[in-house]
Amino acid sequence: MTRLVLAFFHLFAAPIRWLGADYDQFRAIVHTKLTLDSRRPMSGMHRRGGKKPTNAFAWTLVMYAFMGGMLATIVGQTPTPMVGMTLMHSFVMTMIALSLIADFTTVLLDTTDNAILQPRPVSSRTILVARTAHIITYLALLALSLSAVTFVVGAIKFHVLFPVVLFGTLICAVAMVVFVVQVFYLFAMRFTNAEKFRDIILYFQIGMTIVVFFGYQIIPRLLARVEIKSIVLEDRWWIYLYPPAWFAAPMDLLVGRTGTVQIVLTVLGVAVPLICLILVIRVLAPEFGRALARFDSVPSGQIDTHPTGMPRTPLARQLSRWVCRERAERASFEFVSQLCARDREFKQRTYPTFAFLVLLPVMWTFIGDGGFHAALERLPDTKQYLLPLYLACMLTPLTFMQTAFSSRHEAAWIYHAVPLHRPGVVLVATLKMTFVRFVIPAFVVVSVLVLTVWGFSITVDIVAAFSVTLFVSVLQAILFGRNLPFSKEFNVAQQAGHVGRSFLLMILPATFGGLHYLLQWISPWTLPAYAAVMLLAAVLLMQAYARTDWVSLGRGNQ
């Protein structure tokens, strides 16, 4: 693939030289960057068994092509190219923008190549053009993979030259995305420092995970409820302000629909991306380079640090006094709380879980017959509140398991250096911190949503489900081994998840949820007794967990 891309750039050697770049140096730099791309794991792809990723970018293209195939089936149902290609370009532009921010930010913010190339006889213009070409190449390959099936469908349904025109509109769309994303970067860099900027990017990464998952589930069902064949866009005023419609208009011209709207939109679709590309190369890219130079003074890393080196969360200290008895346990509570607040990898792995916790029940409700509003009206007469409550029981304990893993696990030697007689103190403090910081807030949100629909008559059910969540969390901590917080390499998670234990994660909440449902029909006092038993069992298990010694810890880590 790298050779094919380089051969494509060879066709544009003259324009590259016209931009002031040395073509041979440009080719060598782009070749190196594309090679590094093939070895860099993408968002959501983790190493297995400690092996280095190979052709990770190629696998990403295959995955995106599969996702694009879903949209191609919708394009094939549209009566005119205008509607189908507006949908397709909207999808492609959103995906490549999110992917650029989520997966490519580390490359965009990496100035290592400047340190290597600038001392050598390589002009800054050559470095700039190579960097821009690298970004556009990356996005163009993603756009082509997302549109791969659409190329075939469009050629069959609309016109044999459809793939040629689509290729041109995708290049224009990529230029628009690069322009918008660089404007966003420059705006964020201007008003934030390096650490806050990296936090913004983190939340975009988390957002992309959520958007991809729910978009793949919801969009087909949304479109299934809409009469696509009856949609007409030409009489909508907002299409002149909507770039995906600009790039769809040339397809209408291709099939002979030569109206004024199509001509105006086509001119916009060609002229505006060309202007944006010139602005990127001449204005935005140099300014972006200067902004990166300012950011170099702040070291990057996975863990945020405060300039004073002191914790800024008195709330964590106060909470530790409420839930921890021993001094060592309180110190461990605060320590792990700070690590969870600062470790970006931990937040990227766990925060989407809580979004799923809220959105999954909404999505399942939406799928019901008659749409969301009809399903919402039927809900108070059902027992479906058990679904979000025990979904919380299933998902929130996973947060505790994620506290064991870190890319900087070598720092775990500190646990063996301090005078810690019983590691169970740290384990229980970590479990309590997870519950106070993550599980309880998530359960409160779910409970508020459930109470809003079903009323306060189900308060006992909420208490019972919460007691089960506490019990399952402690039981899971014991069964899955006793691991000190942030002491394991993350790819160990791929090896440690034994099939039986993973199945247990799913079957336990389902079993207790089924038992909860049956107890509702026996007596009004069975649920309070059930909650009390689960709470007592959780307390007893936590006391046993706190007695973990160094011998048991070593045995649990094997």
N, C-alpha and C positions, 0 to 999 in steps of 0.2 A: 504494500500500500504506500509506503514511503517513497519508493521509486516512482510510482504512478503520480503522486503529488508533485514530486520534483520535476518530472517530465512535463506536467501541466504548467508549472512555473516557467519552464524553459520557453514556452510560447510567449511569455510576457517579459522576456529579458530586456527588450528595448524600453518599455514603460518603467521597469524597475530602475534601469540606469537613468532614465529621465527624472526620476524622483531623487536622484543624487546618491544612490547606493551602488556599491561595488558588487556586481552580480555574482562573481565567484565566491566572495566572502558571504554574501547573502545566502547563497545556496548551501554553503557549509554550515552556517548557523541554523537555518531552517531544518536541515537534515538532522543535526544534533538534537534539536528541540522535539522533532517528531519521533526520534528514537526514544527519547526520555518519556514522551507521552505513552508509548506502547508498553512501558514498564511501570507506569504510575497507576496504582489502583484507583478506581473511580469511587464516587460516593456510593456507599452501600455494598461495596465489594471488599471483602476481607480475605486476608491470606489464610490458607488452610495448611495445617501441619507445619507452619513456619517456613513454607516455601515462598520464594519470591514470585510475584505475579508476572505472568508472561502473556503478552498480547491482551492486556486488560482492556485497552481502548477498543480493540477489535471486538471483544465480547460485548462491550457497551454498545457498539454499533449494531450488533445482532439483536440485542435486547430492544433497542430503540426501533429497529425495523419491525419487530414483532408488535410493538405498541402502535406504530404507524399503520400497520395492517388493519387494525380495528377501525381507524378513521377512514381508510380507503373504502371500506364497505359502505360507509355513509356517503362518501363522494359519489359512488356509483349509483346511489338512489336519487340524487338531485337532478332536477330537470334541466338546469343550466349550469355552466361552469362557475358563474358568479357566486352562487350560494355555496356550492361545494368547496370551491377554492378559498372563499373567505373563511369558512370553518377550518379548512386545512392549514391556511397560513396563520390563523389565530393560534391554533394548536402548536404549530412548529415554532413560531416566534416566542410563545410562552415557554416552551420546553427548552429551547436553546438559551434563552435569557436566564432561566433558573439554573440550567446546567453550567453556564458560564460563571455565574456567581457561586454556585455550590461546589463544583469540581475544579474550576480553573483558577480560583482566587489565589491559591498557594503559588501557582506559576506566575500569575500577574504581579503578585507582590514580591516575588523572588528577584532580588537584584544581584544574585551571585554571578550571572553572566556579565554584568557591568564590571565587577571586580576582575573578571578573567579577561574580558575583551578590551576594555578601555586603555590599559597600559600598553596594548599592542597597536600596530598600525591599522586600526579599524575605526572608521569614522562613526560619529554618533548618529549620522543619518542612516548609515547601513544597519546599525543596531536597531534603530527605530523602525525602519521599514521591515526588517526581519521579524521583529516582535509583532508588529501589526499583521503581517502576512501569516504568522503562526496562529494568531488568534482567529483570524478569518478562516484559515484552513480548518482549524478545529471545529468551529461552528458550522462551516459548510458541510463537513463530513457528517456531523450530527443531523443537519437538516436533510441531507440526501438520504441518510438511513431512515429517518422518520417518514420520508416521502417515497421510499423505494417502491412500495406496492402501489401507491398512487400514480407513479409513472406508467405502470402497466395498465391500470384501470382507466386512466385518462386517455391513453393512446387507443384503447379499444372502444371506449364509449364516446369520446368527443372528436379527436382528430389525431392523425398519425404524427403530426409535428408537436403534439401536446408536450412530450418530454423535453423538447428543446426550449420551448417557452417557459415551462415550469423551472427548468434549470436556471434560466436567467432571472426569473422572479425570486427564486430562493437566494441567489447571490445578492440581489437588492435587499431582501429581507434581512440577511445576515449583516449587511452594512448598517441598516437601521438599528439592529440590536446592539452592535458594537458601539454605535454612537450613543444610544440611550444609556447603556451600562457604564460607559466611561464618564458620561455626565453625572450619573449617580455616584460613581466612585469619587470623582473630584469634589462633588458637593459634600459627601460624607467625610472625606479627608480634610476638607476646609473647616468643618465645624466640630470635628471630634479628634481625639488623640488616637494613637495607634491601637491601644488595647480596646477602646470602645468601638473602633472601626472593625476590629476582628470579631467582637461580640455581635455586631450587626450582621456580619457575614455568617456567623454561626447560626443566627436565627433564620437567615435565608436558607441555609442548608437544612435546618429542621423543617422549615416551611416547605421546601421542595419535596422532602420525604413524604409529608402529609398530602401535598397536592397531587403527587404522582399516584399514591395509593388510592385516595378517594376519587380522584379524577377518573382513574381507570375503572372504578366501580360505578360511579354516579353518572358520568357523561353519557354512556350508552343508554341508560334508563331515562335520562332527561330527554334525549333526542327521540327516544321511542315514543314519548308522549306528545311530540310535536309533529305536525304535518309538514314534513320537509318539502314536499312537492308543492305546497301552497305558499311558501315563503317567497316574497318579492323584495329585493333590496334596492332596486334602482330609484324608488320614490322616497327613500329614507334620507333625510338631510345629513345625518351623522356619518354617512359613509365617506363624505369628503374629509372627515377628520379621523378616519379609522384606517390606518396603514394596511392591515390585511386585505381590505376591500380594494386598495390601490393595486395590490399585486394579483388580485383575482380578475381585474378588468381585462388584462391582455388575453386571458383565456376566452372571454366573451368575444373579443375582436377576432380571435382565431376561428371561431365557429360561425362568423358572419353577423353577429349582433353588434352592429356598428352605430350605436347611439351616442348622443352627446355625453351622457354620463360615462360611458365606457372610455371615450377618448380623453376626457378630462382626468379621470382616475388613472389611466395609463400614463399620461404625462406626469402626473404627481408621483406615480410609482417608479418612474425612471429618474426624474430630475431631483427629487428630494433625497433618495439614497446616494446619488452621485455627490450632491452638496455635502451630505453627512460624511461621506468617505473622505472628501477633501479636508473637511474640518477636523476629522480624526487624525489624519496624517500631519496636517500643517499646524494645528492649534492644540487639540486635546492631548495627543500622544506626547508632545514635548512637555506640556504642563503636567501630565500624569507622571512622567519621568522625574520632574523636579519634586513633585509631591512624594514620590517613593524615596527620593534621596533624603527628604526630611524625616520620613518614617524609619530610615535606617538607624537613626539615633536611639530608637526604642527597640530592645530585643524582642523577638517574637518567640512564642512558645505555646505549649498546650495549656499551661496553667497561668492564670493572671496573678500578678504580684502587686501589692500595694507599695508605694514609694517608701513608706516608713517601715515596711516589713511587719507591721502589727495588724492584727485582725480588726475589721471595722464592723463587726456584727455583734453588738451587745445583746441583741435578741437571742442569739445562740447561747450566750453565756447565761442569760436568764432562764432559758428553757432547760439548759443542763441542770440548773439548780432545782428545777421543779421535778424532773423525771429521773435524775441520777442521785444515788445516795453517797457513793464513795467519791473521794477526791480524784482518784485516778480515772474513774468512770466519767466524771464531769470533764476532765481535761481531754479525754479521748473523744467525747461527744463534740466538744468545740473544735478539736483538731480535724476530725473527719468532716464536720460540717463545712469548715473552710475549704477543704480539698474538693468537696462536691460543688461548692459555689464557684470554684476557680478553674476546675478541670473542664476544658471545652469538649474533650472527647467523651467524658462521662455525660455531659449535658446532651451531646448529639445522639448518644445511644439511648438515653432515658426519656428525654422530654417528649419525643413523638408518642411514647406509650400513653402519656396522659391526654394527648390530643385524641388518640384512638379511643380512649376510655369514654370521652364525651361524645365523639362524633359517630362511633360505630352504632350505638343504639339509635341515634337519629337517622343514620343511613338505613338501617334495617326497618325502621318505621316508615321511612319514605318509600321503600320498595313495596309496601303493602298496596292492596287494590284500592283504587280511588284516589291515590295521591296522599300527600303529607297531611293536609287538613282533615280529610276524611278519617285517616288513621288516627289522628290526634283526638278527634271526637270520640272514637271508640275506645281509646286507651283506658279511661277511668273505670270501665266495666270489665277490665281484664286483670290478670295477675302478671302482666309483662314487666312490672317494676323489678321483679326478681332478676331479669336479664341484665340491666345495667349494674345492679348491686353486686351480683356475682361475677360479672365481667371485671368489676373493680377488684374483687377477690382474686381473680385470675392474673390480672396485669400488674397491679401495684407491687406484689411481692417480688416481681422480676427486678425491680429497682434495687432491692437489697443485693441481689446476685451480681449486679453490675458494679457495685462498690468494690468488688474483689479485684477488678482488672484495671490495668493502667499501662500506658506505653513507657512509663518511667518506673516500672516495678522494681528496678534495682535499688531505689531509695528505701525499700522496705527493711533494710538492715537496721534502721533506727529503732524498730520494735525490739530487736535483740540487744541493742546498746543501752536502752534505758532500764532502770531497775524495776522490771515488770514481773512480779511473781506469778501472776495468773493471766494468761492472754484472754481468758473468758471475759475479763473486764472490758477490753477493747471490743470484743465481738458483740457483747450486749449493748455497749454504748453506740456502736455502729447501727445495730438493729433499731434501737430507740430513736436515733437521729433520723434514720430512714423513715420511720413511722411518723415522727413529728414533722419533719420537713416536707415529705412527699405524700405518704399514704393518707394521713388525716386530711390535708387540704384537698386532695383529689376526691376523697370519699365525701367530704363536705359539699363539694361542687355537685357531685352526682346526687347526693341526698337532696339538695335544694331543687334540682331539676325534677327529681321524682316526687317530692312533696308538692311542687307546683302543679303537677298533673293529677296526682292521686289524693292529695290532702294529708292531714296529720293522722289519719286513721291507720297509717302504715308505719308509724314511728317505731313500734315494736319490731317490725320486720327489718327496719334499717339498723336498729341496735343489734339484732341477731346476726345480720349479714356482716356488720362491722366486727363482731366477736369472732366470727368464722374467719374473716380476713386476718385478724391478729393471730389466731391459732395456726392458720395455714402458713403465714409468714415465718413464724418461729419453727414450725415443723420443717418447712423447706430449708431454713438455715441449718438445721441439724442434719437433714438427709443429704444435702448437697455438699457436705464437707465444711469444715471450719476454716475459713480463709480470712486472714488479716486484711483490712481494707487497703486497696490499691497495691497489693503485693504480688499479683499474678500478671503475666504477659497476656495481652488481650487475645491472641490467637489460640491460647490455651482453652478459651471458651468453646472453640470448635471441637476440642478433644474431650473436654470434661462433661459435655452434655450427653450422657449415656441415654440410650433410647428409653429404658424403663423409667428413669427419673424424669425425663422430658414428658413422657406420657402421664406421669403422676401429676405434673403441673396442671395438666388439662383435666384430668379425671377427678381430682380432689374437689375443686370448686363446683364442678358439675354434680358430683355426688352429694355434697353438702347442700347445694341448691335444690336438688330433688328432695332431699330429706326435709328441708325447710318447707317446700311446697306441700308435702304430705302432712307435716305437723300442723299446718294451718287448719286442717279439716278435723282434727281430733278434739282439741279443747282450747279455750282462750288462754289457758295457763301453760300450754306446752311450749310456745315460742319464748316466753320469758325464761322458763326453765332451761330451754335449749341454749339461749344466749348466756345464761349464767354458767352452764357446764362448759361451753366453749371458752368463756373468759377465764374460768378457773384452770382449765387445761392449758391455756396459753401462758398463764402466770407460772404454773408448775414447770412447763417446758423451758420457759425463759430462765428460771432459777437453775435448772439443770444445764442449760447452755452457758450460764455465767460461771459454772464450776469447771469449764474446759481448762485443762492444764496443757503444758508444752508437749507432753507425750501424745495426748489426744489430738492436739493441733497438727503434729507431724503426721499422725495416722490418717487424719481427715484430708490432708493435702496430697496424699498419694493417689 
